[in-house]
Amino acid sequence: MIELLGHGPRAAGDVAQAFQLSAPAVSQHLKTLREAGLVRVEVDGQRRIYSLDPEGLAAVDIWLE
């Protein structure tokens, strides 16, 4: 999912279509990534648009070093 979002922001439904997982399973994964600070979510009407959170990813890079 992180690799997919690396290509640009995506609606949750678009993310779900890229995987052989149920929509609720994808939603749980996105929630976990959001809570970990790796992705951001923006509400656009009924859609939730997910994108990478550069600050969270920078923290991972620092930790990996």
N, C-alpha and C positions, 0 to 999 in steps of 0.2 A: 504494500500500500504506500509505503514511503517512496519507493521508486516511482510509482504511478503519479503520486502527487508532486514528485520532482519535475514532472513535465508541465506542471501548472495546476491551478485550482480546479477542483472537480466537485460536482454535486454528489451527494451520498449515493444516489441511484446510479450514477455513472461509475462510481467506484465499485458498487455491488455487481454491476454487469461484467466487470473485468475479472471476477473471481467466481469459482464454483462453490459459493457459500450462500446461505440464505441472507436475505436483507437484514434480519435481526442480528445475525452473526457478524456481518460487516459493520453494523451499527455499534455493536459491542467493541469490536476492534478499534474503530475510529474513536469511540469514547475513551478507551484505554490510552490511545496515542495522544488524545487531547489532554487527559489528566496527567500524562507524563510530560506535557509541555512540548511535544514534538510536532503537533499540528494545531492549527487554529480553525475555528469555525465561524462563519458569518451567516446570519439568517437573511434570506432573500425571499420574502413572502413565505411560501410553504416549503421552500427548498433550503437545505443546509449546504453551504459551499465550504469545502475543506481545502486547506492549503498548508504547506509546511511552515513551521515556526522557526525562522532562522536562529533566534536566541536559544531555543531549546536544543537545536542541532549543534550549535556552537558549544553548548555545555557538554554534549556527548563527545564532541571532538576533543575537548580539554580532558575529559575523564579518560578517554582512550589513550591519550598521550601519556 
